[in-house]
């Protein structure tokens, strides 16, 4: 009721005691931080840690550190944020209350949709006293609902590369294309974890592991914002299933939240993300978009997030969400018509003193700061030149081509994300085969109406190159395997036959007879709004594989899928000689898989999730039941045991483990060395010594992103040698094995690298570990600490293929 928050607002803590020379707040008493959790966390409270050459250099989003330094350098965006805030505060100082509110409210509150999926109105005059507003546009893999854009590989394929350079470049190119279309805010990346294999939007994210997801999000955001677009980390937080996503409650304990689901968002903050999108679901029975604990306490205080929080579309449930940390409501309206929880209602709440005007000014300042941080105030920043809401309107679509040569990256990334799961009797790579047979609708182009027949890819016809929903882009073109393999066959004088009918099994089997190789293409799709109901191939894919394999002893299976499948019906068939897992690789899908089939690209992709033998082996499944009127309770009772961690802890054998992937060559590992970095910064030494002693350091604004916690602390080096006859890439993976006292899973991914080696060549690989990577979250002290006991290190080719072992020095 009006007036109930007045006392809360009047008790905001504006001054917090700091430890000398560190900028990290102390804790005078638990009560201080209880009040801070409901307080206005402003950018001025984020501690200044001071740049350190080679470790913590001051920079801005347009000039991020080199990807080669990703495990060495912690970028300091503090000065850039400070400059952006100075401009934003000067700008909003001249805004009226209604104008401040308009900066936080999408235009659909007025009944006008605008040209982008989300729109913030201008403050007139746009040049001078006011500003031009914002265009917010999906998606995490390209500019949605626009023409002449690139359909990039999905997030899950980006993760499967385990390749920072490719992930960074994908982010950069997506950023450039969004800017070229006049987009201010790109609604991605998506970094919710694949907690459940059936999750409908898993393809948008980066898999089941929080470290991999965090590093992929970090590189993606650095790339996107280098390209000039504001990145939006989504969906904060615990949004891992689609069933009843707008009313369900994800019930997560504090330790699991910090160590698992919040980790990708923490890394996003460290990458300088300008915005975060809060999710539809409730978190511990409070809506995520008005959750004081997650928004104010974890994100803005503990992580020191200086950007703004926007709602998912329709995810705002009250005006008081502004006090709980929400800065912008999207698309602005309530229900189907005009009116808004913000807009005029927010103005009224300020006027009747329910919400402090200072809070609304902070909301607008955060939004403007993101705009200035990316230099979007430049006169050269393009105006919106497309219309996502009316793609066919010629008057508002200028058809600007932003593709450049980005198809080259799409093709390479599609190949680099393909995982070789099986290869027997030298089936692959193909070597000028006499004749090949292609089976399955996934081998060919869409048979009905081209690659954009279904809005937002909400249907499955032909080659699967992305999932469905808002995390999509229209295809300017789409290369199918049929087209790419035909071109290669013409060069090799190979005869090609095919059948795209998935259900004519007798004919498929008969046509496979006598061919040098029979390649069966199967897929499995999903879309935003619903979860998968099973983990089997679509269109009777299992039966098609078995029918072909019954009559051809060199049957090669190619899978395009949004996620895991149960492959038990056919994986051990003696005539299934090879399996390539291609995910959902974007517009160059056919060329990418052809490059791998013929060995032009030696497969180096690794599984970003675990493939089980039975769906029951996964530690969690979609929680069904419930109704929109009664919140569905989703218990995250598996805690830290997500994905492969549960298989390891429960001694369950998967079909293919996390991180698995074969090659056309083989590699050996040797000469593991582990050494400790000695800090040269006296201001950090006290915190490092506390950590060394197993003590938690004080929690405060920015304490979980503090330099002492994230700078390199230990150097792990080893050699990798290519022992085969062909060049290839290897993905060394580093797993931490905590002492029993920590209560952690047996092995936890905390580092990876990619190395390309010629036959016989060896390289030294270095992976740095921070104290954060070796810490556990202490729920009593509310801080990160080193566990008691010896921390082990395992280096190898997957989560179950360890080649080297060592220990972190005391």
C-alpha positions in Angstrom: 0.0 0.0 0.0 1.2 3.6 -0.6 3.6 4.8 2.0 4.8 1.3 3.2 8.3 1.8 1.8 8.9 5.3 3.0 10.8 4.1 6.1 12.8 1.7 4.1 13.8 4.4 1.7 14.7 6.7 4.5 17.1 4.2 6.0 19.2 3.7 2.9 22.8 3.2 3.8 24.7 5.8 1.7 28.0 5.5 3.5 29.7 2.2 4.2 33.0 1.9 6.1 35.9 0.8 4.0 39.1 -1.1 4.8 42.1 1.2 4.5 43.6 1.5 1.1 41.4 -1.2 -0.5 38.1 0.2 -1.4 36.4 -3.0 -0.1 33.7 -2.4 2.5 34.1 -3.8 6.0 31.2 -5.4 7.9 30.5 -3.5 11.1 27.6 -5.7 12.0 25.1 -8.0 10.2 22.5 -5.3 10.5 24.4 -2.9 8.3 24.2 -5.3 5.3 20.6 -6.2 5.9 19.7 -2.6 5.3 22.1 -2.4 2.3 20.2 -5.3 0.7 17.2 -3.0 0.4 19.3 0.1 -0.3 20.1 2.1 -3.3 23.3 0.6 -4.6 24.8 3.3 -6.7 27.9 3.2 -9.0 29.7 5.6 -6.7 29.9 2.8 -4.1 31.8 0.4 -6.3 35.4 0.4 -5.0 38.2 1.7 -7.1 41.0 -0.8 -7.0 43.6 1.0 -9.0 45.0 -0.2 -12.4 47.9 -2.6 -12.4 49.9 -2.9 -15.6 49.6 -6.4 -17.2 47.1 -7.6 -14.7 44.4 -5.0 -14.2 44.7 -2.4 -17.0 42.2 0.4 -17.3 40.3 0.1 -20.5 36.9 0.6 -22.1 34.5 -1.8 -23.9 35.7 -0.7 -27.3 39.2 -1.8 -26.5 39.1 -5.0 -24.5 42.1 -7.0 -23.6 43.3 -9.5 -26.2 41.6 -12.9 -26.1 45.1 -14.4 -25.6 45.2 -12.7 -22.2 41.8 -13.9 -21.0 43.2 -15.9 -18.1 45.9 -13.3 -17.3 44.3 -9.9 -17.4 41.3 -8.7 -15.4 40.0 -5.7 -17.4 39.4 -2.5 -15.3 36.3 -0.8 -16.7 36.0 1.4 -13.7 37.4 4.6 -15.3 35.1 4.1 -18.3 32.1 3.6 -16.1 33.1 6.7 -14.1 33.3 8.8 -17.2 30.0 7.4 -18.5 28.3 8.1 -15.1 29.5 11.7 -15.1 27.9 12.3 -18.5 24.7 10.5 -17.5 24.3 12.4 -14.2 24.8 15.7 -16.1 22.2 14.7 -18.6 19.5 13.5 -16.2 19.9 16.5 -14.0 17.9 18.5 -16.5 15.1 15.9 -16.9 11.8 16.3 -15.3 10.3 13.5 -13.2 8.1 12.4 -16.2 11.2 12.4 -18.4 13.2 10.4 -15.9 10.4 7.8 -15.7 10.2 7.7 -19.6 13.8 6.5 -19.7 12.8 3.5 -17.6 9.5 2.6 -19.4 9.1 0.9 -22.8 6.9 2.7 -25.4 4.3 -0.1 -25.6 2.9 1.5 -22.4 1.5 4.2 -24.7 0.1 1.7 -27.2 2.8 2.3 -29.8 5.1 -0.7 -30.5 8.0 1.1 -32.1 10.3 -0.5 -34.7 12.3 -2.8 -32.4 11.2 -5.6 -30.1 11.8 -3.1 -27.2 11.9 0.7 -27.4 12.6 3.4 -25.0 11.2 6.8 -26.1 13.3 9.8 -26.8 13.4 12.9 -24.6 13.0 15.8 -26.9 14.9 17.5 -28.3 16.8 14.4 -28.9 19.9 16.4 -29.8 20.8 18.8 -27.1 19.0 18.7 -23.8 17.3 15.3 -24.4 18.4 12.0 -25.9 17.2 9.7 -28.8 16.0 6.8 -26.7 16.9 3.1 -27.2 16.3 0.3 -29.6 16.5 -3.1 -27.9 16.6 -6.2 -30.2 17.0 -9.9 -30.0 18.7 -12.2 -30.5 21.7 -14.1 -29.0 22.7 -15.4 -32.4 21.9 -12.5 -34.8 19.6 -9.5 -35.4 16.2 -11.0 -35.2 13.4 -10.0 -37.6 15.7 -8.2 -39.9 17.0 -8.9 -43.4 20.6 -9.0 -44.8 21.9 -10.3 -41.5 24.0 -13.3 -40.6 22.5 -16.3 -38.8 25.3 -17.2 -36.5 25.8 -20.6 -34.8 23.8 -21.0 -31.6 25.2 -20.5 -28.2 25.5 -24.2 -27.5 27.6 -24.5 -30.6 29.8 -21.6 -29.5 30.3 -23.5 -26.2 31.1 -26.7 -28.0 34.2 -25.1 -29.7 35.8 -24.5 -26.3 37.6 -21.9 -28.3 37.9 -18.4 -26.8 39.0 -16.7 -30.0 36.1 -18.0 -32.0 33.6 -17.1 -29.3 35.0 -13.6 -29.0 34.9 -13.1 -32.7 31.3 -14.3 -32.9 30.4 -11.7 -30.3 32.2 -9.0 -32.2 30.5 -9.7 -35.5 27.1 -9.9 -33.8 27.8 -6.6 -32.2 28.8 -5.0 -35.5 25.7 -6.3 -37.2 23.4 -5.0 -34.5 25.0 -1.6 -34.6 24.7 -1.6 -38.4 21.0 -2.0 -38.0 20.8 0.8 -35.5 20.4 -1.4 -32.4 21.5 0.0 -29.1 21.0 -3.1 -26.9 21.3 -6.7 -28.1 19.3 -9.0 -25.9 22.0 -11.6 -25.2 23.9 -13.6 -24.5 21.8 -16.2 -22.8 23.6 -18.0 -20.1 21.1 -20.0 -18.1 22.5 -23.5 -17.6 21.3 -26.7 -19.2 20.2 -28.0 -15.7 17.6 -30.2 -17.4 18.4 -31.9 -20.7 14.9 -31.2 -22.0 15.1 -27.4 -21.5 13.4 -25.7 -24.5 16.0 -22.9 -24.7 19.1 -24.8 -23.9 20.4 -24.2 -27.4 20.6 -20.5 -26.8 23.0 -20.9 -23.8 26.3 -22.5 -23.2 25.7 -25.9 -21.7 25.5 -27.5 -18.3 28.7 -26.2 -16.7 28.9 -22.9 -14.9 32.6 -22.3 -15.7 32.2 -22.9 -19.4 29.0 -20.9 -19.5 30.7 -18.1 -17.7 33.8 -18.0 -19.9 31.6 -18.1 -23.1 29.5 -15.3 -21.8 32.5 -13.3 -20.8 34.1 -13.6 -24.3 30.8 -13.0 -26.1 30.1 -9.8 -24.1 33.6 -8.5 -24.6 33.2 -9.1 -28.4 29.7 -7.6 -28.6 30.6 -4.4 -26.8 33.8 -4.0 -28.8 31.4 -4.0 -31.8 29.6 -1.1 -30.2 26.3 -2.7 -29.0 25.2 -2.9 -25.4 25.1 -6.5 -24.3 22.3 -7.8 -22.1 23.1 -10.8 -19.8 20.0 -13.0 -19.5 18.0 -14.4 -17.8 18.8 -13.5 -14.2 18.3 -16.0 -12.6 17.4 -19.7 -12.2 15.4 -19.8 -15.5 16.2 -23.4 -16.5 12.8 -24.7 -17.8 10.0 -23.3 -20.0 7.1 -25.1 -18.5 5.1 -22.5 -16.5 8.1 -20.3 -16.7 6.2 -17.1 -15.8 4.7 -18.4 -12.5 7.0 -21.2 -11.3 9.4 -20.8 -8.4 13.0 -22.0 -8.6 14.0 -22.9 -5.1 17.8 -22.7 -4.8 20.0 -22.6 -1.7 22.5 -19.8 -1.2 25.7 -21.9 -1.9 24.3 -23.4 -5.1 23.2 -20.0 -6.3 26.6 -18.5 -5.8 28.8 -21.4 -7.1 26.6 -22.5 -10.0 23.8 -20.4 -11.4 25.2 -16.9 -10.6 28.7 -17.6 -11.9 28.0 -16.8 -15.6 26.4 -13.5 -14.5 29.4 -12.6 -12.3 31.6 -13.1 -15.3 29.3 -10.9 -17.4 29.6 -8.1 -14.9 33.4 -8.5 -15.1 33.1 -8.2 -18.9 31.5 -4.8 -18.5 28.0 -5.8 -19.5 25.8 -2.7 -19.6 22.5 -4.5 -18.9 21.1 -7.6 -17.2 17.6 -9.0 -18.0 15.8 -10.5 -15.0 13.8 -13.6 -15.6 10.2 -14.6 -15.7 10.3 -17.1 -12.8 10.2 -16.6 -9.1 13.3 -17.2 -7.1 12.5 -18.8 -3.7 8.9 -17.6 -4.3 9.7 -14.0 -5.1 9.6 -12.9 -8.7 13.1 -12.5 -10.1 12.3 -9.0 -11.4 11.4 -7.8 -7.9 13.7 -9.9 -5.9 15.7 -7.7 -3.5 18.1 -10.5 -2.7 19.2 -11.4 -6.2 19.0 -7.9 -7.8 20.1 -5.5 -5.0 22.2 -7.8 -2.8 23.9 -10.2 -5.2 24.0 -8.4 -8.5 24.3 -4.7 -7.6 26.1 -5.0 -4.3 28.2 -8.1 -4.2 29.0 -8.2 -7.9 29.2 -4.4 -8.1 27.1 -4.2 -11.3 27.0 -0.7 -12.5 24.6 -1.1 -15.4 20.8 -1.4 -15.5 18.4 -4.3 -14.9 15.5 -4.7 -17.4 12.6 -7.0 -17.1 12.0 -9.9 -19.5 9.0 -9.0 -21.7 6.1 -8.9 -19.4 8.2 -9.9 -16.4 7.3 -6.8 -14.3 4.7 -7.5 -11.6 4.5 -4.2 -9.6 5.7 -0.7 -9.4 7.6 -1.5 -6.2 9.9 -3.7 -8.4 11.8 -0.4 -8.8 12.8 -0.5 -5.1 13.8 -4.2 -5.4 16.4 -3.3 -8.1 14.5 -3.2 -11.5 15.6 -0.2 -13.6 13.6 -0.7 -16.8 10.3 -2.4 -17.6 9.9 -4.1 -21.0 8.1 -3.8 -23.3 6.5 -1.2 -21.0 2.8 -2.1 -21.0 0.6 -4.3 -18.7 -1.2 -7.0 -20.5 -2.3 -6.4 -24.1 -3.0 -2.7 -23.9 -1.6 0.7 -22.7 -0.7 1.4 -19.1 2.4 0.4 -17.2 3.6 -0.6 -13.8 6.2 2.1 -14.4 5.2 5.1 -16.5 2.5 7.2 -14.8 2.3 4.8 -11.9 5.9 5.2 -11.1 5.5 9.0 -11.3 2.6 8.8 -8.8 4.5 6.6 -6.4 7.2 9.2 -6.3 4.8 12.0 -5.8 3.1 10.3 -2.9 6.5 9.4 -1.4 6.1 5.7 -1.7 9.3 5.6 -3.8 12.1 8.1 -3.5 12.8 10.3 -6.5 16.5 9.6 -6.0 15.8 6.0 -6.8 14.1 6.9 -10.1 17.0 9.3 -10.9 19.4 6.3 -10.3 17.4 4.1 -12.6 17.6 6.7 -15.5 21.2 7.4 -14.7 22.1 3.7 -15.0 20.3 3.5 -18.4 22.1 6.6 -19.7 25.4 5.4 -18.4 25.2 2.3 -20.5 24.5 4.4 -23.6 27.5 6.6 -22.9 29.7 3.7 -22.0 29.4 2.4 -25.5 29.8 5.8 -27.1 26.3 5.6 -28.5 26.0 9.4 -28.1 28.2 9.7 -31.2 26.6 11.3 -34.2 27.9 8.5 -36.3 25.9 5.9 -34.5 23.3 4.6 -37.0 19.6 5.3 -36.7 17.3 2.3 -36.6 16.9 1.2 -40.3 14.6 -1.9 -40.0 11.2 -2.6 -38.5 11.1 -5.8 -36.5 7.3 -5.4 -35.9 6.5 -4.9 -39.5 9.2 -6.7 -41.5 7.2 -6.3 -44.8 6.8 -2.5 -44.5 9.0 -1.0 -47.2 8.7 2.5 -45.8 10.5 1.6 -42.5 12.9 -1.1 -43.8 15.9 0.3 -45.5 17.4 -3.2 -46.2 20.9 -2.3 -45.0 23.3 -5.2 -45.6 25.4 -5.8 -42.5 26.7 -9.3 -43.3 30.2 -8.3 -44.5 32.2 -11.6 -44.7 30.9 -13.1 -41.5 29.9 -16.3 -43.2 33.5 -17.3 -43.0 33.4 -17.4 -39.3 30.0 -19.2 -39.3 31.5 -21.9 -41.5 34.6 -22.3 -39.4 32.7 -22.2 -36.1 30.2 -24.8 -37.4 33.1 -27.1 -38.1 34.9 -26.3 -34.9 31.8 -27.1 -32.8 31.2 -30.4 -34.5 31.9 -33.3 -32.1 33.2 -36.6 -33.3 31.6 -39.2 -31.1 32.5 -42.4 -32.9 34.9 -43.4 -35.7 35.6 -47.0 -36.4 37.4 -48.8 -39.2 38.7 -45.5 -40.6 35.2 -44.4 -41.7 36.1 -40.8 -41.5 37.4 -38.7 -43.0 36.0 -39.6 -46.4 38.6 -40.1 -49.1 37.1 -39.6 -52.6 34.4 -42.3 -52.1 33.0 -44.0 -55.2 29.4 -43.3 -54.2 27.6 -42.0 -51.2 23.9 -42.1 -50.1 22.2 -39.4 -48.1 19.2 -40.2 -46.0 16.9 -38.0 -43.9 15.1 -34.7 -44.3 17.8 -33.1 -42.2 20.2 -33.6 -45.2 18.3 -31.3 -47.5 16.7 -27.9 -47.8 13.3 -27.1 -46.5 10.8 -28.9 -48.7 7.8 -26.5 -48.2 8.8 -22.9 -48.3 12.4 -22.2 -47.7 14.4 -21.6 -44.5 12.1 -18.8 -43.1 8.8 -20.5 -43.6 8.1 -20.5 -39.9 8.3 -17.2 -38.0 11.1 -17.4 -35.4 11.9 -20.9 -36.7 8.9 -22.3 -35.0 8.8 -25.4 -37.2 11.2 -28.1 -38.4 11.6 -28.8 -42.1 14.9 -29.7 -43.7 18.3 -29.0 -42.2 18.1 -27.8 -38.5 20.5 -24.9 -38.1 18.9 -23.2 -35.0 16.1 -23.7 -32.5 13.0 -21.6 -32.3 11.7 -18.6 -30.5 13.1 -15.1 -29.8 16.6 -16.5 -29.8 16.7 -16.7 -33.6 17.4 -14.7 -36.8 16.0 -14.9 -40.3 18.2 -16.7 -42.8 19.5 -14.7 -45.7 20.4 -18.1 -47.0 20.9 -21.6 -45.6 23.3 -24.2 -47.0 22.1 -27.7 -46.5 24.4 -30.8 -46.5 22.8 -32.0 -49.7 24.0 -28.8 -51.5 27.5 -28.8 -50.0 28.1 -32.5 -50.5 26.9 -32.3 -54.1 29.5 -29.6 -54.8 32.2 -31.8 -53.2 31.1 -34.9 -55.1 31.3 -33.0 -58.3 35.0 -32.3 -57.6 35.7 -35.9 -56.6 33.6 -37.5 -59.3 31.6 -39.2 -56.6 28.1 -40.5 -57.4 25.4 -39.2 -55.0 21.9 -40.5 -54.3 19.5 -39.4 -51.6 16.1 -39.7 -50.0 14.6 -37.0 -47.8 11.6 -39.0 -46.8 12.2 -40.0 -43.2 9.5 -42.6 -43.1 10.0 -44.7 -46.3 12.3 -47.1 -44.4 12.3 -50.0 -47.0 13.3 -47.7 -49.8 16.0 -45.9 -47.7 17.5 -49.3 -46.7 17.5 -50.6 -50.3 19.1 -47.3 -51.6 21.8 -47.6 -49.0 22.9 -51.0 -50.4 26.2 -51.0 -52.3 27.3 -47.4 -51.4 30.8 -46.6 -50.2 29.2 -44.7 -47.3 25.6 -44.1 -46.2 25.2 -40.8 -44.3 22.0 -40.6 -42.2 21.0 -37.1 -41.1 18.7 -36.8 -38.1 17.7 -33.9 -35.9 15.9 -32.8 -32.8 14.3 -29.3 -32.3 13.0 -27.2 -29.5 11.7 -23.7 -29.1 11.1 -21.0 -26.5 7.9 -21.5 -24.6 7.9 -25.2 -24.2 10.4 -27.9 -23.2 11.2 -31.1 -25.1 8.9 -34.0 -24.2 11.5 -36.6 -24.9 15.2 -37.0 -25.9 14.7 -39.0 -29.1 15.4 -38.0 -32.7 12.6 -36.3 -34.5 10.8 -37.8 -37.6 11.5 -41.4 -36.6 15.3 -40.8 -36.8 16.2 -43.9 -34.8 14.3 -46.2 -37.1 15.8 -44.5 -40.2 19.3 -45.1 -38.9 18.6 -48.7 -38.1 17.0 -49.3 -41.5 20.1 -47.9 -43.4 22.6 -49.6 -41.1 20.9 -52.9 -41.8 21.9 -52.7 -45.4 25.1 -50.7 -45.4 28.2 -51.6 -43.3 29.6 -48.1 -43.4 26.7 -46.0 -42.0 27.7 -42.6 -40.8 25.3 -40.7 -38.6 25.2 -36.9 -38.5 23.0 -35.3 -35.8 21.8 -31.7 -35.8 20.2 -31.1 -32.4 19.4 -28.4 -29.9 20.7 -30.7 -27.1 21.2 -34.2 -25.9 19.6 -37.3 -27.4 19.3 -40.9 -26.1 21.3 -42.7 -28.8 21.2 -46.2 -27.3 19.0 -47.8 -30.0 21.7 -47.5 -32.6 25.0 -46.2 -31.1 26.5 -49.7 -30.8 25.2 -51.1 -34.1 28.2 -52.7 -35.8 27.4 -51.0 -39.1 27.3 -47.5 -37.5 30.9 -46.7 -38.0 30.9 -43.0 -37.3 28.8 -40.3 -35.5 29.2 -36.6 -35.8 27.3 -34.3 -33.4 26.8 -31.0 -35.2 24.4 -29.1 -32.9 22.7 -26.2 -34.5 25.4 -24.4 -36.4 23.8 -21.6 -38.4 23.6 -20.6 -42.0 26.7 -22.5 -43.3 25.5 -25.8 -41.8 26.0 -27.9 -44.9 29.5 -26.5 -45.7 30.6 -26.9 -42.0 29.7 -30.6 -41.8 31.2 -31.3 -45.3 34.5 -29.8 -44.1 34.5 -32.2 -41.2 33.3 -35.3 -43.2 36.2 -34.9 -45.6 38.9 -33.9 -43.1 39.3 -30.3 -44.3 38.6 -29.6 -40.6 39.9 -32.1 -38.2 37.1 -32.3 -35.5 38.0 -30.5 -32.3 34.6 -29.8 -30.8 33.8 -31.1 -27.3 30.4 -31.9 -25.7 29.2 -28.9 -23.6 26.8 -31.3 -21.8 26.6 -35.0 -20.7 24.9 -37.5 -22.9 23.3 -40.1 -20.7 22.2 -43.7 -21.5 18.8 -43.0 -19.9 16.9 -39.8 -19.2 16.5 -41.0 -15.6 20.3 -40.8 -15.2 20.3 -37.0 -15.3 20.2 -35.4 -11.9 17.2 -33.2 -12.7 14.3 -33.3 -15.1 11.6 -30.7 -16.1 9.3 -30.3 -13.2 5.8 -30.8 -14.5 2.3 -30.2 -13.1 1.2 -27.0 -11.5 -1.1 -24.3 -12.9 -0.8 -20.6 -13.7 -2.8 -19.8 -10.5 -0.7 -21.8 -8.1 3.1 -21.3 -8.4 4.8 -24.5 -9.5 7.6 -25.3 -7.0 10.9 -26.4 -8.7 13.3 -27.8 -6.1 16.9 -27.5 -7.0 17.7 -30.3 -4.6 20.6 -31.7 -6.6 22.5 -28.6 -5.4 26.0 -28.5 -6.7 25.6 -31.8 -8.6 24.7 -30.3 -12.0 25.3 -32.3 -15.2 28.6 -34.3 -15.2 29.2 -33.5 -11.6 26.2 -35.7 -10.6 27.3 -38.6 -12.8 30.8 -38.5 -11.2 29.4 -38.1 -7.6 26.9 -40.9 -8.1 29.2 -43.2 -10.1 26.8 -43.3 -13.1 28.4 -44.1 -16.4 27.2 -41.8 -19.2 27.2 -42.7 -22.9 29.5 -39.7 -23.6 30.8 -37.5 -20.8 31.0 -33.8 -20.7 34.0 -32.5 -22.6 34.3 -35.6 -24.8 35.3 -35.5 -28.4 37.4 -37.6 -30.7 39.9 -36.5 -33.4 41.4 -37.8 -36.7 44.7 -37.9 -34.8 45.6 -38.4 -31.1 47.5 -36.5 -28.5 49.7 -37.1 -25.5 50.1 -35.0 -22.3 53.2 -34.6 -20.2 55.4 -32.5 -17.9 52.7 -30.9 -15.5 54.1 -28.0 -13.5 52.2 -26.0 -10.9 53.6 -22.7 -9.4 52.2 -19.9 -7.3 52.2 -16.2 -8.4 53.5 -13.8 -5.8 51.4 -10.6 -5.7 53.3 -7.3 -6.0 50.3 -5.3 -4.8 50.6 -4.6 -1.0 46.9 -3.4 -0.9 45.8 -6.9 -1.8 48.2 -8.9 0.3 46.0 -8.9 3.4 43.1 -10.5 1.5 45.4 -13.0 -0.2 46.8 -14.0 3.2 43.3 -14.4 4.6 42.4 -16.7 1.7 45.6 -18.7 2.1 44.6 -19.2 5.8 41.2 -20.5 4.8 39.4 -17.3 6.0 36.6 -15.5 4.3 37.2 -11.8 3.4 34.6 -9.2 4.1 31.6 -9.0 1.9 30.6 -5.6 0.4 30.0 -3.7 -2.8 32.0 -5.5 -5.5 33.6 -8.0 -3.1 32.8 -11.0 -5.4 34.5 -9.3 -8.4 37.5 -7.9 -6.4 40.9 -8.1 -8.1 42.5 -10.2 -5.3 39.9 -12.9 -6.0 40.2 -13.0 -9.8 43.8 -12.2 -10.7 46.0 -15.2 -11.6 47.1 -17.0 -8.4 48.5 -20.3 -9.7 50.1 -21.2 -13.0 49.5 -24.7 -14.4 51.7 -25.6 -17.4 52.0 -28.9 -19.4 53.0 -30.1 -22.8 50.6 -31.5 -25.5 52.0 -33.5 -28.5 50.2 -34.6 -31.7 51.2 -38.2 -32.1 49.2 -38.8 -35.3 49.8 -38.3 -39.0 47.5 -35.3 -39.6 47.2 -31.8 -38.1 44.5 -31.2 -35.6 43.2 -29.3 -32.6 43.1 -30.5 -29.0 41.1 -29.0 -26.1 43.0 -29.6 -22.9 40.7 -29.3 -19.9 41.7 -28.6 -16.3 39.5 -29.9 -13.5 39.8 -29.0 -9.8 39.4 -31.8 -7.3 38.5 -30.3 -3.9 39.2 -31.9 -0.5 36.4 -33.9 1.1 36.0 -31.1 3.6 34.7 -28.8 0.9 31.6 -30.9 0.1 32.1 -30.4 -3.6 31.6 -32.7 -6.6 34.6 -35.0 -7.5 35.8 -32.8 -10.4 35.0 -29.3 -11.5 36.0 -27.7 -14.7 38.1 -24.6 -14.0 40.1 -24.1 -17.2 40.5 -25.0 -20.8 42.6 -24.1 -23.8 42.7 -24.8 -27.5 45.9 -25.8 -29.3 46.5 -26.7 -32.9 49.4 -29.0 -33.7 51.0 -30.4 -36.8 51.9 -34.1 -36.8 54.7 -34.7 -34.3 54.5 -31.1 -33.0 54.4 -30.3 -29.2 53.4 -27.1 -27.5 53.5 -25.9 -23.9 50.1 -25.0 -22.7 49.5 -22.6 -19.8 46.2 -22.3 -17.8 46.1 -19.8 -14.9 43.8 -20.3 -11.9 42.5 -17.5 -9.7 41.6 -17.8 -6.1 37.9 -17.6 -7.2 38.4 -20.8 -9.2 39.7 -22.6 -6.0 37.1 -21.2 -3.6 33.9 -22.3 -2.1 31.1 -20.0 -0.9 30.8 -19.9 2.9 27.1 -19.4 3.6 27.8 -18.4 7.2 30.5 -15.8 6.6 28.9 -14.9 3.2 32.3 -14.9 1.5 34.7 -16.9 -0.7 37.3 -19.0 1.1 39.8 -21.7 0.4 38.6 -25.1 1.6 40.5 -26.9 4.3 42.8 -29.6 2.9 44.7 -30.4 -0.3 43.2 -29.2 -3.6 44.0 -31.5 -6.5 44.4 -30.7 -10.2 43.6 -33.1 -13.1 44.3 -32.2 -16.7 43.0 -34.2 -19.6 40.9 -34.6 -22.7 37.4 -34.7 -21.0 35.8 -34.8 -17.6 36.6 -38.5 -17.4 39.9 -38.8 -19.4 42.5 -37.4 -17.1 46.2 -37.6 -18.2 48.0 -35.5 -15.6 47.5 -35.0 -11.9 49.0 -32.5 -9.4 48.2 -30.4 -6.3 47.8 -26.7 -5.6 50.7 -25.7 -3.3 49.8 -24.4 0.2 
